[in-house]
Amino acid sequence: MGSFVGACEIVEEKDVVRLAKHSGRYCMPPLGSSRDIEQRPALKSEYQGSVEYDIDQLFQSISIKPSPRRVMGSSFHRFETSASAGTSRRTSASTSRSTSPSKKGAMKNPFPMGTPRSPRVGPSDSISLKQALRDLCISKASEMAAQKRLSKSAAASPRVSEADRIKSLYRQVLNESAGRSGLPVDKGKSLVEISLTPVVDIPSSSQSIPQQFDVLETEPSNSISEPSQAKILLPINGNRSGLKIVRCQMLETSLLHKSNKSGSSLSSSSGDYELQLDEDTTYIPHVVIEDSLVEIDKHVTSLPLCSGSKVDSEELDKSIVSSATLKSEPTILISELKGKLDNAPSSGTENGKLVSKVTKYIPRPKLRPKRKILLKRKLKIAIASTTKMVEKVDTSLEPSASELLCQKCHCALKSSSTENHPPTNTNGTEKCSNDLSSSSKIISIEADQESLASPPLNRILKCNKEPKKDSSNSCEVSDSDEAVVVLKQEVSSSSYSGKGDADEQIREHPTSSEKFEFSLSSKNSLGDYSSSTSISEESHLSRFSCGNKPHMSMDVRWEAIKHVKLQHGSLGLRHFNLLKKLGCGDIGTVYLAELVGTNCLFAIKVMDIEFLARRKKTPRAQAERAILKMLDHPFLPTLYAQFTSDNLSCLVMEYCPGGDLHVLRQKQLSRCFSEPAARFYVAEILLALEYLHMLGVIYRDLKPENILVREDGHIMLTDFDLSLRCAVNPTLLRSTSPPEKDPARMSGPYNPSNCIQPLCIEPSCRVPCFSPRLLSTQARNPKPKRTKRPDLLTQQFRSLPQLVAEPTEARSNSFVGTHEYLAPEIIKGEGHGAAVDWWTFGVLLYELLYGKTPFKGYDNEETLSNVVYQNLKFPDSPLVSFQAKELIRRLLVKDPEGRLGSEKGAAEIKRHPFFIGLNWALIRCAIPPELPDIYENGAGEAASSEGNNRYLECKAIGDHLEFELF
Ligand SMILES: Nc1ncnc2c1ncn2[C@@H]1O[C@H](COP(=O)(O)OP(=O)(O)OP(=O)(O)O)[C@@H](O)[C@H]1O
C-alpha cells in the first residue's frame, strides 16, 4: 500500500493515459503481445529474467479482462465511460497529448497496472524503464495483497474472477442505462463515469477535508454538442485497499446549484439526466454509460481509506449505487459527495479537460441551529438500477444487524443495501471507530425529508479521528471528512417520548408556605410563588408531550435526541458538551450545550434538586418545566427533553443565540428602539402572551431580559418559573355598551347587532366579524376628521360579541415579578390575574421606546411606591407617536379592571391603532428590525470550541446556585 501512496503523488490528472475506444469497446492487444513488448523496450531489455517472467505470469493470470481487484487496487486508474472520441473529455485530453500524443503521456504517467494488457484497453504507449519498474512493483504488491485477501475470504463465498465481475458490472450498468435512456449504449452520451480505484491509505490524523464538492466541467465537444458536464464523485464502498468510486457525470453543472433550492425538478437540458424532486415519485436519473476510457484518477488517491473495510469482489456485480436512494434534497447528496473529494485540484486542467471547481462550504450547522429547510418531497437517486448494484455495501463495517453505532451519539447507521443483499463477508465485528477513521464510505443514501433540514446530522456522519476505545462497533460523529457514512434514519419527529424519555420528576417538596423571596436587583424577579388557582401539572402533561409540538416537529434536533435516547435508553448530561454559561437565574444556570456528535445546540437549564428543595423553590422549577412542556409557539421556547442527572434537573431547550432585548436595546442609538422596531417586538410578545393566556398561563415576569432574540431576529419569551397556571374558561362576551347611533353603521353588513348570535353563519354576519378587515379598511381610507377615530373603532369592536379564551378571572396573591415591572395590584396585594401581563406589557413598550421604565425610583421601595401612586408621564424625547403613548396609557391603568386587555384579552390590544396595518398572521415571516450578531453574542465562539468537554461544578452563592464549568 505504501507504494500506492508514493505512486499517488506522482500521478497528475493531465497525464492520464487515455486509451482509444474501438467499436464501442476498449481494445487492447493481449497481454504480452509483441506489440506490447515493443512498447516497453526498457522493460524488455532490463527485465528479461525472472522479473519479466513474473510480469508475464502476473498478467497472464489475470485472464482476458481487466482484474477489478487490480483496478480497484490502483489509485491511478479510472474507468471512465466516454461518449466518443469527440467528447469534451477527449478534446481536452488531446490537449495534453498535443506535443507527443502517445509517448508523452505514457512516459509521464504510470502505466495502468493491473489492466494494461486487457484486451478491452486500447493500444498502450511505449513505456520507460522507470515506469515499468513502478508498474511491476505496484502490481506485484497489489497482487499479493489481493491474493492474501482472497485467501482469507475464499471460504465465505465462491470465487469468481474479478475480471468477470467487472465485466458483468459494466454490462449491467450499460444495459440498465441503455434501457432507461432508450439510447443504444454505444451512442449514448457519456453521462456516467465509474472509477473503481483504490485509495491511498491516509492516516487518520490527516487533515480533514474541507466540506466542498467539485464540479468538473469539461469543455464542450467539438464534434458532439454536449453540455458541460458535472462530475460528482460518489464514494460507494470501501474495499480492503481503498475506495470504489462511482463518478456521475451530470449534464449541466447548474443542476448542482439548482438543487440547492428546494426546487421540485432538476433536469439537464439534454434530458439525459434528470434529478427530480417529487413527493411520491422516485426519479431515477437516466444514466448512459459508454465504453470507458481508462484514466488515472488523481482525485481518488486523496480519498481516505477505510483500512478495515474489506471488499468482497463478488459483491461488485451487486451494485451499491443502484440501490442507493436518497430521499432528500439533492444538496445533501451533493454535500455528502463532496465531503470526500475535495482533495481534488481546485482548478486547472485535469485530464486535458477544463476543470472548474465549485466549492460549496456547508455552513456550520451549529451556527445555524435553527436552519430548517423542510422539504416535503422525497428524492431518490438511483444510478443504474435499483436491483443491480455497482457495489455492495461492505458489511465489514457493520455489525450483524447491518448497523453502525456512532460512538458518541450512538445513532444507528444502517445500510439499506444490505437488506437486499445479505453480507457475504460476515466479519461484522470490525470496529467502525477505527475503520471509518481512515475510510470513506457511503453505506446508503436514504434520508427522510424531515431530517434534511438540519445540517447537524445531515445524514452525514463522519467518523472522527479519535474514536473512543471502549466502544467497538461504533464510530464517532464529527466534522471530520475522513469518512462519510450516510445515515438511514426513519424519521418520526413526534416520537419524542419513548422508552428513554427522561421524564423524571423533580423531587416533590411541597412548599405551599413559600413567602416573599426577594431578589436584590430591582430588575430581578421576585419569586413568591403561589398557585392559588393553578390546575394540576398532570392535567397539562397528559395533554402535551415534548414530542407533540407541531410547529417544531420537523426540527432535526428531535431526531438527534431521539437517537441518543434510543441508543442509551435515556438522555443525560454526559451526552452534552457544555460549551458556555449563558446565564444564571434564580433557580438554575443556563448553558449552551451541544449534543455530542450532532452539532445540535441547545440551551440547558441546570437546577440542583436539593438546592431547590432547601430554598423552597421546587414548585417554581416544576411550574417552569410543566409550562415548557406545553409550549409550541414560534415565539416561545421549545423544550426538547428533560432529565435528571446526578441530582441535577435539566431542561433541554431551544437555544437563542441573539442575546436578550435588554442588551439589544443598550446597543441602540440613544439606548432605545425606534417606534417600528419597538412595535415589531411588542407585537410578537403580544402574540406570545396571548398564546400563554390561552393555555392558562399568566406570565408575570415580562421584561426585556426575558425576551431573547433568535438567530433570525424574531423573539422568544423565556423564563417561566414565576408564571402562574390557571384554568381558562372560554366565554363569549356580548357587547356591554350599545352600538353607536350611527345610521350608516347600523345598516348593512357592518351592523354589529347581526353578529350577536354566536352560531350565526350568515355571510352578512361574518363580514363585520372579521375585524382586521374592518380595521384595514379604515386604515386604507383615512378620512379628514380622525381624531376620535380610534375611539370610535374601539367602541364599535366593543359592541361585537367576542370569544375570550384568556384567564381574565384568575387570581393570585403571590408577590412575583420584577420591581419596575410589578403591577399595582400585585404590590397592593389585592390579588391579580392576567391583567398583570398587560401592565407589564405597557411598561415594556415604554422602556423600549424611552429607554427606561416609567416608575423607576431611587430604590426598589420608591419604585414600588411610584408604581402605585405616581401618574404616568412621558418624557419629551425621544419623540413618540400619539398612538404609542395612547396604548401605553391604556395599558398602564392602575385599576386592572379598566386596563386594556383585562376584559377581552390580547385581542383588545391587537386592535389598538398603534398596531394598525400590522399583519398579525404573518408577523413571524416579517423582516425583523435587525439580525443578531451571533459571534458577538458568543454562540459562534462557544460553538467553535467544540471538543472541549467541560464539566459542571455546583456552587451555592447566597440564594443562587452556580454551576461552574472547568
Ligand atoms: N433558551 C435560551 N437561549 C439562550 N439563552 C438563554 C436561554 N434561556 C436562558 N438563557 C439565558 O440564561 C439566563 C438565565 O436564564 P434563566 O431562565 O435561568 O433565568 P433568569 O431569567 O435570569 O432568572 P430567573 O429564573 O431567576 O427569573 C437568561 O438571562 C438568558 O440570558
The ligand as an ORCA input file, in Angstrom:
! r2SCAN-3c Opt
* xyz 0 1
  N     -33.022     29.303     25.521
  C     -32.060     30.154     25.817
  N     -31.192     30.526     24.869
  C     -30.216     31.388     25.151
  N     -30.026     31.927     26.346
  C     -30.865     31.593     27.339
  C     -31.918     30.699     27.134
  N     -32.594     30.553     28.275
  C     -31.988     31.325     29.146
  N     -30.951     31.969     28.608
  C     -30.047     32.880     29.270
  O     -29.781     32.391     30.542
  C     -30.060     33.380     31.504
  C     -30.643     32.698     32.712
  O     -31.905     32.298     32.358
  P     -32.986     31.822     33.418
  O     -34.192     31.480     32.697
  O     -32.394     30.799     34.289
  O     -33.227     32.937     34.381
  P     -33.358     34.434     34.639
  O     -34.373     34.991     33.769
  O     -32.054     35.120     34.567
  O     -33.748     34.358     36.119
  P     -34.907     33.765     36.950
  O     -35.050     32.342     36.649
  O     -34.456     33.979     38.328
  O     -36.084     34.578     36.618
  C     -31.002     34.320     30.853
  O     -30.771     35.596     31.315
  C     -30.681     34.226     29.402
  O     -29.775     35.228     29.047
*
